[in-house]
Amino acid sequence: MSEIILTIDGVDPVELYGEKNAQLNLVKKAYPEISIVSRGNNLKLTGEKKYTQRAKSTIEKMVRMLREKKELNVQTVEDLLNGGNPHEVRLGNTNDNTTIVHGRSGKVIKAKTRNQKMLVDASEAHDIVFAIGPAGTGKTYTAVALAVRALKNRTVKKIIMTRPAVEAGENLGFLPGDLKDKVDPYLRPLYDALDDMLPSDKLDHFMATRVIEVAPLAFMRGRTLDNAFVIMDEAQNATTMQLKMFLTRLGPSAKAIITGDLSQIDLPYKVKSGLRHAMELFQGIKGIAFTYLTAEDVVRHRLVKEIILAYAKDDERKRQWYEDEKNRKDAEKKKPLAIEGEQKDKAKADVDAKEEEDNTKE
């Protein structure tokens, strides 16, 4: 039996343990073989030595992370307990160079993960950036923050944001109101991001003076988008021709970020996603960059990561099934040809044998 008393120094125990001890309870659940009791700044670990030492190591990592990164949440603790390295994925508050822009009421909007930081860096170095990854990884939010920063710094004169008006699996039918009322529901996520970054009066002014435009993809045809930061969201739902139309709108002083999630394509069956085609077509072109985000970059509810991984696992299972089924059907198609070939070879052999027999008789 081993007993270890840990004294928590340099961090607030409340932040370490989490709201309602949520983070500490995760550690207790991960090490059911031992007893973990908290009293103020002290933690008492009691149990078999190998388990108390493991729990001690985990708690020390949590303390170090909170001290260095100035933040600790349930998702980070779960990643740590699952053997991940949150230091490699999450960026803490001490990384001043991750700040993108200051939003409403001075709110700091920053890259929260390594891959989000890579998206920021790619946008600074390239004129066109494709940001590809699952839901909740901050693709659109980071892109909007970069656009607002460019507008505030006067490196562009306007922001243009667009997305295809494609229904996500359901038929909405007739929508009341004028054209703006009909298309706004499709564009709501873009407005939400803007609301976070600009005071309402300034945002209303920018919208009224068309310094900021939010419009469906179809409205881009025939325009030249210059001196602008252009964002195309939900690009997986654009066809090849639509994405071509959008990309060929860009003027000489424009910058663009195209975001998309290939696991959520809502196009009709057998219509190829323009985003998937672009990924195949534009690799290696100077000035165009691709950044990829994963479930590790999810900044929404902690369960979103698990949901994404579950869907990815199911997609892989289905892909394997379709591949096996295709191979089976191909093998069945080849069987008659093989049998036919064998029959021809046998018939030829019979003819040769008959000719040889006749020759022998002569």
N, C-alpha and C positions, 0 to 999 in steps of 0.2 A: 504494500500500500504506500502510495506517495502523496504528499501534500505540498502544494506550491502556493505561496502568497505572492500575487503580482500587484505591484503598486503602479497605478496609472499616473504618469508624469507628463507634463507638457501639453496635454490635450484635455478638453472638457469631457468627462465621463458620459455626460448626457449625449453628446455628439457621437461618442464611440459606441455606446450601447444602442443608440437609435431611439426613435419615437416609440414609446411603450415597450422599450427594450427589444424592439424587433430584430436588430442586428445581433445582439447578445443571444437571443433565443435561437437564431440560426446556428450559432456556434454550439449551443447546448444540444440542439437537434443533431448536429454533425458528429458529436462525441457523446452518445448516450451512455457509454461505459463509465463515465466519470460524473462527479457532481461539480457544478460551477455555481458559486454563490457570490453575489456582488454586495459589497458594503462600502458605499461612498467611493473613494479612490482605490479601493482594494478589491481584488478578485481572488477568491480561494478555490483552487482546483484540487479535488480529492479523487483518487482512484489508482488504477494500475499505472505504473511509471511511464510505459511507452505511450499511453493515451494522454496522460497529463502533459507530457513533453510536447506532443503534437499540438494539443490545444494551446499550450503556452506559445509555441512558435506562431500559430495562426493569429492569436491575439496581438502578439508583438508586431506582426506584419500590418495588422489593422491600425495599431497605434502609429507606426511609422508612416503609413499611407496618409492618415488623417493629419499628422504633423507636417508632412511634406506638401501634400496636395490641398490641405485646408478644407477637404470635404470627404465624406464617406457615406455611402448609401447602401440600401439593401442589395441592389443589383451588383455592386462592387464586391460586397461580402460573399454573395452567392458565387460570383466568378472565382473568387479566391478559394472558397471551399471546394469548388469543382475542379481545382487544379489549374485554373487559368492564371494569367498574369495581368491583372488590371493595370499595372504600371505601363504595360506596353500598349494598352488600348485606350484607357481614359487619360485625359489631360487635366491636371489640377489647376486650381486658381492661381498658382504661382507662375504659370507660363504666361507672362505678359504679352508675348508675341502672338498669342492665340486670339486676342481681342480683335474682332472685325469692326464693330461699330458700337456706339452707345445709343440705345433705343429710348423709349419713352421713360421719363423721370430718371434719366441717367442709367437705365438698366444696361449692364454689360452683356453684349451679345458676342459670343466667342465660339471658336471651334472646340468641341468637347471631347473629341476622340482623334486618334492619329489619322484616320482616313478622312475625317472632316478637315483636318489641317492640310492634308495632301490636296484636297479639293480647293482650298483657299490658295495654296501655293501654285497649283496648276492654273487657276484663273489669272493669277498675276503674271504668269510666264507665257500663257497662250491666249489667242483670241477666241478660240472655240473649245469648250470643254464639255465632254459628256460625263455626267455623274450617274452611275448605274448602281442600284442596290435596292434592297427590300424596303417595305414600309417602315416608317418610324426612325430612319437613320439620319434624318436632318438634311436630306438633299435639297429640298425646296427651300427650307428655312435658311440654310447657309447661303444658297444662291441669292435669295432676296436680300439678305444682309450685305452681301458683296455689292449688289446693285445699289442699295441705299448708300453705302459707303462711297461708291464711285460718284453718285449724284451729289453728296455732301462735299466731296473733295473737288467737284466741278471737272472731273475728268470725262464726264458725259453730260449731255444736256437733258436727257430724258431716260426713263425706264419703261420698257415695253414688256409685258408679261402675257403669255398666251398658253393655252392648252386645248387639245381637241375636245369638242363637245360630244363625248361618247358616254352613253349610259353604262353604269357598272353592273350589267347583268339584269337589270330590271327595265321595264318599259314604263316611262313616266307619263306617256300620253300627252294630252294637250296641257300646256302651261299657260296660265292667265297673264295678262299684262302686256306691256310693249316689248320690243326686242331685248332691251337691257334686262327687264324682269325675267325674260325667258332664259337668257344665257348666264345670268349671275349665279344661279345655283351651281353650275359647273365650275365657276371661277372662285368660289368662296374660299378655298384654302389659300389662294394667293392674297386675297383681301385680309385674311386672318393674320398672315405673316406681316403684312404692311402695318396693320393695326398695332402690332407689338413694337414696331420700330420708329414710328412717326407719330407726333401728337395729332389728334383728330382734326384740329383746325388746319394744320399744315397739310395733312393728307388730303383733306377736302379741297384745299386750294390747288394742290398739285393735280388732283383728278380733274378739277374744273378747267384748269388751264392746259390740260393734256401733257403736262410734264411727266405724269405717270399714267400709263394706259394699261388696262387689263381687258383683253378681248379674246374671243374664240379664234382658233387657228385659221379658220376660213376667211377671217377679215384681213389677213396678212397679204393675200394675193394682190399683186400689182404694185405693192409699196416698196420703197427703198428705206431701210432702217439704218440711218447713219447717226453718228455722234450719240449713240444710244447703248445702254446695257440691256440686252434682250434675253429673256428667260423663256424657255419652252418647257413646260411641266407635263408630266404624264406622256412622254414621247413614245412610250411603248404602244399607245393607242393611235398613233399617226401612221398612215400608210406610207409606203416608200415614196410615192409621188407627193404626198403632203409634206414629208420631211424635206424632200428635195426643194419644193416650193419655198419652205421656210428658210432653209440655209442659203438659198440664192437671193434672198431679200437683203442680206447683210451688206451694209455700206463699208467703205474703206476704214472708217473710224469706229466701227461697232465692235462690241464684245458680246459673246453669247455663251450661255450655259444651258445645256439640254439635259433634263433629268428624266429618269424612267426606271420602272421596275418590271423586268421581263417575266416575273411570276404573276403579274396581274394584267394580262392582255385581255381587253374586252372587245377586240375586233371580231368580225364575223369569222366563222370557221373557214380555214384555207386561205384567209387574207394574211399575208406575211407582214409582221411588224416592221415599220420603217426603221425603228431603233435597232432591231436585230440586224437588218440589212446594212445599216450605217456602221455597226461594229465590225462587220466583215469587210466593208469597203474602204474605210478611212484609216485603218491601222498604218502607221508609219508616215502619214502626211505631216510635214512640218507645220506647226501652228495649231494643230488639233491634238488634244490630249484626252485620255480616258482615265477616269478614276472610278474605283470600285469599292462600294461599301458593303458590309456584311452584317449578319445578325449581331455581331459584337459591337456594332456602332449604334444599336437601338437606344434612343433616348426617351422613349415613351414608357408606359407601364412596364414593370419588370417581366410580366408574363408575355409581352409582345415578342420578346426574343425567343421564348420557348415555343410560341405559336408559329413563328416563322420557321424555326428548325423542324417542327413537326410537319408543316406543309412541304418543306424541302425534301424531307425523308419520304413523304408520300409521293411526291413528284418523281423522285428517283426510282421508287418501286414501280410506278406506272411506266416510266421510260424503259426500265429493264424488261417489264412484261411485254411492251410493244416490240422491243428489239428481239426478244425470244420468239414472239409470235411471228414476226417477219421472217426470221431465220427458218422457223418451222415450215412456213408456207413456201419459201424459196426452195427448201429441201424437197417438199412434196412435188413442186413443179419440175424439179430435175429428175425425179424418179422415173416418170414415163419415158423421158429422153434416154435415160440410162438403160431402161429395159428394151427400148426400141433399138438402141445401139448394140445391146447384147444379142438381140434377135437377128439383126443384120449380120453381125459377126458369125453367128451360128449358121445362118443360111449360106453365107459365103464359104464357110468351112465345109459345109455339106456339098456344095457345088464343086469345090476343089477336090474333095475326097472322091466324088463320083467321076470327075474327069481323070483322076489318077487311076481309079479302078478300071475305067474304059481303056486307058492307055496300056495298062498291064495286060488286059485280055488280048489286045491287038498284038 
